[in-house]
Amino acid sequence: MSIIARTRIIGVIVSFLVLAVLPASVQDVGWTGIADLPISALLLPPPCDKCAETKAELDELRDWQRSRTPELATHAQADHEKTLARFLDDPGIGLPTSQLQSCPQCTDFFARLGRSVEAVNTVAKNKFRRTRPYKLPHNGLNPLKQMKADDSFSYPSGHAAFATVVGIVLAQMVPEKRAEIFKRVEDFCRSRLIAGVHFRSDVYAGQILGSAVAVSLFRDEGFIRDFEATKVLLRKALGL
């Protein structure tokens, strides 16, 4: 199922589920509409390290590793950067991203958006504590990143959550590029597989979480005001 189809389904579910059970305490991550989302209600636990599904997902990552070209590797490594400029820096979208320098408010808005989804995603990672694929015994992976002892947990993928929420918001600002934006979401998420740093189920979970954050934000009056102001500035900066 495509990210667009999943997003539509998830949006309907989350709009009834998430906002009905949001706790009173709200994390200060930019907008008051972002609260401690009910992770256990949104996401199923990931497969265990020794489960057949994890082994199959690890086989998929080895396949990606065997087939990745230098060009794919370079692209995947560059997608480690979670910024609006990097997300838009794709020929398939066809927008003049150099113009973003004239709109610091746009950069700030999407940076706040990134911090919002990161705060929620960190809660989920610490809840499920899934081992990164390249830290499993005999994994056979050569990940495209510098491995650290304190790497965050694997599930959900923070990059997939970021790409999804940015894609949903950006598609509302630039609807004439909606198809290209959602294609870029898939591409950004696929980079995590090519890099060997996330399982496919990590990516799917990140997409669900990013969709939940987007739905929650679009119910927040402060976010909507900032969204409308940024939309005008972004379209002007991009020459639309």
C-alpha positions in Angstrom: 0.0 0.0 0.0 1.3 3.4 -0.9 2.1 6.1 1.6 -0.8 8.2 0.2 -3.3 5.4 0.8 -1.9 4.6 4.2 -2.0 8.3 5.2 -5.7 8.6 4.2 -6.6 5.5 6.2 -4.5 6.5 9.2 -5.8 10.0 9.2 -9.4 8.8 9.6 -8.5 6.4 12.4 -6.2 8.8 14.3 -8.6 11.7 14.1 -11.1 9.7 16.2 -8.6 7.8 18.3 -5.8 10.1 19.3 -7.6 13.2 20.1 -10.2 11.4 22.2 -7.6 10.1 24.6 -4.9 12.7 24.8 -3.7 13.1 28.4 -3.9 16.5 30.1 -0.1 16.9 30.3 1.3 18.5 27.2 5.0 18.5 26.2 6.3 21.9 25.3 7.6 21.1 21.8 6.3 24.1 19.9 2.5 23.8 19.8 0.1 22.8 22.6 -1.7 20.4 20.3 1.3 18.0 20.6 0.8 15.9 23.7 1.9 12.5 24.8 0.2 10.5 22.1 -1.1 7.0 23.3 1.7 5.0 21.7 0.3 1.6 22.8 -3.0 2.4 21.1 -1.3 3.6 17.9 1.5 1.1 17.4 1.8 -2.7 17.8 5.0 -3.9 19.4 7.7 -4.7 16.9 8.8 -8.2 16.2 11.3 -9.7 18.6 15.0 -9.9 17.7 14.8 -13.6 17.1 11.4 -13.7 15.4 11.0 -14.9 11.8 9.7 -11.5 10.7 12.8 -9.8 12.0 15.0 -12.3 10.2 13.0 -11.7 6.9 13.4 -8.0 7.3 17.2 -8.4 7.9 17.4 -10.4 4.7 15.7 -7.5 2.9 18.3 -5.1 4.2 21.1 -7.4 3.0 19.4 -7.4 -0.4 19.4 -3.6 -0.4 23.1 -3.6 0.6 24.0 -6.0 -2.3 22.2 -3.9 -4.8 22.9 -0.3 -3.7 24.9 1.7 -6.2 27.3 4.5 -5.2 24.6 6.9 -6.3 22.0 5.3 -4.1 24.5 5.2 -1.2 25.3 8.9 -1.6 21.6 9.8 -1.7 20.8 7.7 1.3 23.6 9.2 3.4 22.5 12.7 2.4 18.9 11.9 3.6 20.3 11.5 7.1 19.8 15.3 7.4 16.3 16.0 8.6 15.6 19.5 7.3 13.1 21.1 4.9 15.9 22.0 2.5 17.1 18.4 2.3 13.6 17.1 1.9 13.0 19.4 -1.0 16.4 18.9 -2.5 15.1 16.3 -5.0 14.8 16.7 -8.8 11.5 14.9 -8.7 9.8 17.7 -6.8 11.2 20.4 -9.1 11.1 23.4 -6.7 13.9 26.0 -6.5 15.1 25.2 -3.0 17.9 27.8 -3.1 15.1 30.3 -2.6 14.5 29.0 1.0 17.4 31.2 2.2 15.1 34.1 1.7 12.6 32.6 4.1 14.1 32.0 7.6 10.5 31.8 9.0 9.9 28.8 6.8 13.0 27.0 8.0 12.1 27.8 11.6 8.5 26.5 11.2 9.6 23.2 9.8 12.4 22.9 12.4 9.7 23.2 15.1 7.7 20.6 13.2 10.6 18.3 13.3 11.2 18.8 17.0 7.5 18.1 17.6 7.5 14.7 15.9 11.0 13.9 17.4 9.7 14.4 20.9 6.8 12.0 20.4 9.0 9.5 18.5 11.5 9.4 21.3 8.8 8.3 23.7 7.9 5.5 21.3 11.5 4.4 20.9 12.1 4.3 24.6 8.9 2.3 25.1 9.6 -0.4 22.6 13.5 -0.4 22.7 14.0 -2.4 19.5 17.6 -3.3 18.6 19.0 -1.6 15.5 19.5 -4.1 12.7 23.2 -3.5 12.5 23.5 -4.4 16.2 22.0 -7.8 15.9 24.4 -10.8 16.1 25.8 -11.9 12.7 23.8 -9.3 10.9 26.1 -9.0 7.9 25.3 -5.3 7.4 27.6 -2.5 6.5 25.4 0.5 7.5 25.9 3.9 5.9 26.4 5.7 9.2 28.9 6.0 12.0 27.8 3.5 14.6 27.7 4.6 18.2 27.2 2.8 21.5 24.4 5.2 22.4 22.5 5.0 19.0 18.8 5.5 19.5 16.5 2.5 19.4 15.2 1.3 16.0 11.3 1.4 16.3 9.8 3.6 15.1 12.0 5.3 12.5 12.4 9.0 13.4 13.3 9.8 9.8 10.2 8.2 8.5 8.1 10.1 11.1 9.8 13.3 10.1 9.3 12.8 6.4 5.7 11.8 6.8 4.6 14.8 8.9 6.7 17.2 6.7 5.1 15.7 3.6 1.6 16.0 4.9 2.1 19.6 5.9 4.0 20.6 2.8 1.4 19.0 0.6 -1.2 21.3 2.1 1.0 24.3 1.5 1.9 23.3 -2.1 -1.0 21.2 -3.3 0.0 21.4 -7.0 3.1 19.3 -6.0 1.2 16.8 -3.8 2.0 13.7 -5.8 5.7 14.6 -6.0 5.9 15.4 -2.3 4.4 12.1 -1.3 6.7 10.3 -3.7 9.6 12.0 -1.9 8.3 10.8 1.4 8.6 7.2 0.2 12.0 7.9 -1.2 13.2 9.5 2.1 11.9 6.5 4.0 13.5 4.1 1.6 16.9 5.7 2.2 16.7 4.2 5.7 16.5 0.7 4.3 19.2 1.4 1.7 21.5 2.7 4.5 20.8 -0.4 6.5 19.8 1.5 9.7 16.1 0.5 10.0 13.8 -2.4 9.4 10.8 -2.0 7.1 8.5 -2.2 10.1 10.3 0.6 11.7 9.6 2.7 8.7 5.9 1.8 8.6 5.6 2.6 12.3 7.3 6.0 11.8 4.8 6.8 9.0 1.9 6.0 11.3 3.4 8.2 14.1 4.1 11.0 11.7 0.5 10.9 10.4 -0.8 11.0 14.0 1.3 14.0 14.8 0.0 15.8 11.7 -3.6 15.1 12.5 -3.1 16.3 16.1 -1.4 19.5 14.9 -4.1 20.4 12.4 -6.6 20.5 15.4 -4.4 23.1 17.2 -5.3 26.7 16.6 -1.8 28.0 17.3 -0.4 25.6 14.7 -3.0 26.5 12.1 -2.1 30.3 12.5 1.6 29.5 12.0 0.8 27.2 9.2 -1.2 29.8 7.3 1.4 32.5 7.7 4.2 30.1 6.7 2.3 28.9 3.7 2.1 32.4 2.2 5.9 33.0 2.9 6.9 29.6 1.5 4.9 29.9 -1.7 6.4 33.4 -2.3 9.9 32.1 -1.6 9.4 29.3 -4.1 8.0 31.6 -6.7 4.5 30.0 -6.6 
